[in-house]
């Protein structure tokens, strides 16, 4: 089941890379670079941090093929039909959910402690999107105002996954529960505009205006 989840996550992440590149006047090669970085960036960083080498896409080239084919198909699809802006947020929520729990599980397999596994899950979930946004000269989604439970959803799902495994739930049950938790929390945040309190900017004094 994990490999299925990984391929779904890679495919959806590649889609978000293509959608994010809309309006940037990027050619097909540029879109492929953005999509591939989005699809494999978080997992690559995770694997390097936990010592899982060669990294997942180097060990199984099927992930690169998946991301490449998905990107090319999506590139031509959006040229003929402009999807609503909300599609990117929903696709990003799906890719966040899958990658977060996959990253958490892999860290546990490599005998990382629960807190480190949770951190690796969050990194896997958000790093690809950060790399994507930086390449496109955008403020990363995770740092934007009104992000609505992005990294928070990843953290919650990773904690749930680890908690269920500590309680001896099966890996499959924990994988599904953690993924659903991230996805639901992120989508609920988007729908009702829920998020953590933001730090307000200090008020300027009259003398400094």
C-alpha positions as a printed NumPy array, in Angstrom:
array([[  0.   ,   0.   ,   0.   ],
       [  2.835,   2.42 ,   0.778],
       [  4.19 ,   2.251,  -2.775],
       [  0.726,   3.026,  -4.142],
       [  0.492,   6.016,  -1.792],
       [  3.958,   7.162,  -2.861],
       [  3.086,   7.071,  -6.555],
       [ -0.18 ,   8.915,  -5.949],
       [  1.685,  11.548,  -3.943],
       [  4.351,  11.976,  -6.646],
       [  1.72 ,  12.274,  -9.378],
       [ -0.377,  14.848,  -7.502],
       [  2.728,  16.806,  -6.5  ],
       [  3.78 ,  17.002, -10.156],
       [  0.301,  18.312, -11.005],
       [  0.655,  21.084,  -8.418],
       [  3.991,  22.039,  -9.956],
       [  2.401,  22.412, -13.389],
       [ -0.567,  24.37 , -12.027],
       [  1.689,  26.679, -10.027],
       [  3.722,  27.464, -13.169],
       [  0.654,  28.815, -14.989],
       [  0.998,  32.477, -15.902],
       [  4.77 ,  32.413, -15.408],
       [  5.481,  32.039, -19.149],
       [  7.559,  28.927, -18.473],
       [  8.219,  26.549, -21.374],
       [  7.728,  22.786, -21.222],
       [ 11.255,  22.116, -19.954],
       [ 10.876,  24.708, -17.196],
       [  7.534,  23.238, -16.187],
       [  9.11 ,  19.769, -16.02 ],
       [ 11.849,  21.075, -13.725],
       [  9.329,  22.737, -11.412],
       [  7.08 ,  19.668, -11.382],
       [  9.919,  17.213, -10.733],
       [ 11.371,  19.336,  -7.941],
       [  7.919,  19.534,  -6.358],
       [  7.376,  15.796,  -6.711],
       [ 10.704,  14.584,  -5.325],
       [ 12.078,  17.53 ,  -3.319],
       [ 10.562,  16.716,   0.067],
       [ 11.304,  13.009,  -0.145],
       [ 14.873,  13.668,  -1.262],
       [ 15.547,  15.974,   1.683],
       [ 13.995,  13.417,   4.062],
       [ 16.069,  10.539,   2.694],
       [ 19.288,  12.527,   2.97 ],
       [ 18.501,  13.489,   6.571],
       [ 17.715,   9.931,   7.704],
       [ 20.491,   8.304,   5.679],
       [ 18.224,   6.459,   3.233],
       [ 20.519,   6.396,   0.219],
       [ 20.218,   6.163,  -2.68 ],
       [ 17.199,   8.452,  -2.339],
       [ 13.819,   6.989,  -3.268],
       [ 13.645,   8.167,  -6.883],
       [ 17.209,   7.03 ,  -7.584],
       [ 16.403,   3.59 ,  -6.17 ],
       [ 13.214,   3.328,  -8.26 ],
       [ 13.172,   5.284, -11.519],
       [  9.43 ,   4.628, -11.777],
       [  8.854,   7.699,  -9.617],
       [ 10.667,   9.938, -12.115],
       [  8.742,   8.376, -14.994],
       [  5.478,   8.896, -13.127],
       [  6.215,  12.567, -12.435],
       [  7.443,  13.233, -15.977],
       [  4.468,  11.655, -17.742],
       [  2.012,  13.339, -15.367],
       [  3.671,  16.721, -15.925],
       [  3.621,  16.488, -19.728],
       [ -0.029,  15.395, -19.798],
       [ -1.027,  18.156, -17.372],
       [  1.008,  20.767, -19.273],
       [ -0.99 ,  20.182, -22.447],
       [ -4.281,  19.746, -20.582],
       [ -4.13 ,  23.199, -18.983],
       [ -3.347,  24.767, -22.369],
       [ -6.812,  23.765, -23.538],
       [ -8.752,  24.112, -20.287],
       [ -7.995,  26.569, -17.505],
       [ -8.784,  24.917, -14.157],
       [-10.205,  27.014, -11.28 ],
       [ -7.659,  28.462,  -8.876],
       [ -9.043,  26.303,  -6.088],
       [ -7.815,  23.19 ,  -7.9  ],
       [ -4.202,  24.012,  -6.967],
       [ -5.07 ,  24.318,  -3.272],
       [ -6.981,  21.023,  -3.276],
       [ -4.255,  19.186,  -5.206],
       [ -1.658,  20.632,  -2.836],
       [ -3.704,  19.37 ,   0.134],
       [ -3.788,  15.853,  -1.34 ],
       [ -0.049,  15.818,  -1.985],
       [  0.598,  17.205,   1.51 ],
       [ -1.484,  14.422,   3.071],
       [  0.136,  11.559,   1.188],
       [  3.717,  12.776,   1.534],
       [  3.461,  13.655,   5.215],
       [  2.389,  10.188,   6.314],
       [  4.717,   8.398,   3.896],
       [  7.64 ,  10.429,   5.226],
       [  6.704,   9.729,   8.835],
       [  6.417,   6.005,   8.199],
       [  9.758,   5.819,   6.395],
       [ 11.507,   7.624,   9.243],
       [ 10.109,   5.078,  11.707],
       [ 11.28 ,   2.236,   9.448],
       [ 14.768,   3.752,   9.646],
       [ 14.507,   3.651,  13.457],
       [ 14.13 ,   7.373,  13.995],
       [ 12.561,   8.361,  17.327],
       [  8.88 ,   9.428,  17.231],
       [  9.636,  13.18 ,  17.472],
       [ 12.181,  12.933,  14.646],
       [  9.773,  10.829,  12.566],
       [  7.084,  13.494,  12.978],
       [  9.548,  16.197,  11.913],
       [ 10.56 ,  14.135,   8.87 ],
       [  6.902,  13.719,   7.946],
       [  6.295,  17.464,   8.05 ],
       [  9.469,  18.109,   6.045],
       [  8.433,  15.557,   3.415],
       [  5.019,  17.166,   3.156],
       [  6.003,  20.823,   2.878],
       [  9.534,  20.936,   1.413],
       [  8.546,  20.126,  -2.179],
       [  6.041,  22.978,  -2.17 ],
       [  8.642,  25.334,  -0.72 ],
       [ 11.142,  24.423,  -3.455],
       [  8.411,  24.872,  -6.098],
       [  7.426,  28.325,  -4.883],
       [ 11.038,  29.49 ,  -4.563],
       [ 11.761,  28.411,  -8.162],
       [  8.718,  30.395,  -9.291],
       [  9.806,  33.457,  -7.279],
       [  6.808,  33.203,  -4.96 ],
       [  6.589,  33.386,  -1.186],
       [  6.269,  29.701,  -0.169],
       [  2.696,  28.728,   0.596],
       [  3.621,  27.527,   4.085],
       [  4.82 ,  31.047,   4.995],
       [  1.946,  33.024,   3.519],
       [ -0.666,  34.832,   5.544],
       [ -3.942,  32.912,   5.783],
       [ -2.369,  29.589,   4.826],
       [ -5.166,  27.767,   6.703],
       [ -3.704,  24.724,   8.476],
       [ -0.866,  23.737,   6.156],
       [  2.155,  22.636,   8.177],
       [ -0.215,  22.378,  11.16 ],
       [ -2.269,  19.751,   9.333],
       [  0.902,  17.864,   8.43 ],
       [  2.051,  17.936,  12.051],
       [ -1.311,  16.678,  13.301],
       [ -1.436,  13.838,  10.772],
       [  2.14 ,  12.795,  11.516],
       [  1.404,  12.76 ,  15.251],
       [ -1.713,  10.665,  14.677],
       [  0.205,   8.169,  12.561],
       [  2.966,   7.81 ,  15.151],
       [  0.429,   7.533,  17.979],
       [ -1.47 ,   4.751,  16.223],
       [  1.734,   2.834,  15.535],
       [  2.783,   3.17 ,  19.182],
       [ -0.618,   1.708,  20.084],
       [  0.134,  -1.21 ,  17.72 ],
       [ -2.384,  -0.353,  15.029],
       [ -1.491,  -1.928,  11.707],
       [  0.713,   0.142,   9.36 ],
       [ -2.073,   0.194,   6.763],
       [ -4.691,   1.475,   9.214],
       [ -2.33 ,   4.117,  10.586],
       [ -1.359,   5.152,   7.048],
       [ -4.964,   5.675,   5.982],
       [ -5.967,   7.413,   9.223],
       [ -3.013,   9.798,   9.145],
       [ -3.542,  10.658,   5.482],
       [ -7.25 ,  11.315,   5.938],
       [ -6.536,  13.445,   9.019],
       [ -4.107,  15.712,   7.131],
       [ -6.405,  16.023,   4.141],
       [ -9.546,  16.756,   6.154],
       [ -7.828,  19.284,   8.421],
       [ -6.304,  21.119,   5.454],
       [ -9.559,  21.181,   3.471],
       [-11.558,  22.292,   6.518],
       [ -9.039,  25.088,   7.035],
       [ -9.412,  26.203,   3.42 ],
       [-13.211,  25.955,   3.464],
       [-13.753,  27.896,   6.683],
       [-10.527,  29.918,   6.615],
       [ -9.18 ,  28.493,   9.839],
       [ -5.577,  28.802,  10.9  ],
       [ -3.192,  29.581,  13.693],
       [ -2.995,  33.133,  15.075],
       [ -0.574,  35.322,  13.127],
       [  1.928,  37.697,  14.674],
       [  0.813,  41.254,  14.087],
       [  3.205,  43.894,  12.869],
       [  4.289,  46.415,  15.519],
       [  2.44 ,  49.679,  15.325],
       [  4.508,  52.629,  14.228],
       [  4.716,  55.557,  16.588],
       [  3.568,  58.965,  15.456],
       [  7.184,  60.16 ,  15.339],
       [  8.158,  57.433,  12.871],
       [  5.258,  57.907,  10.467]])
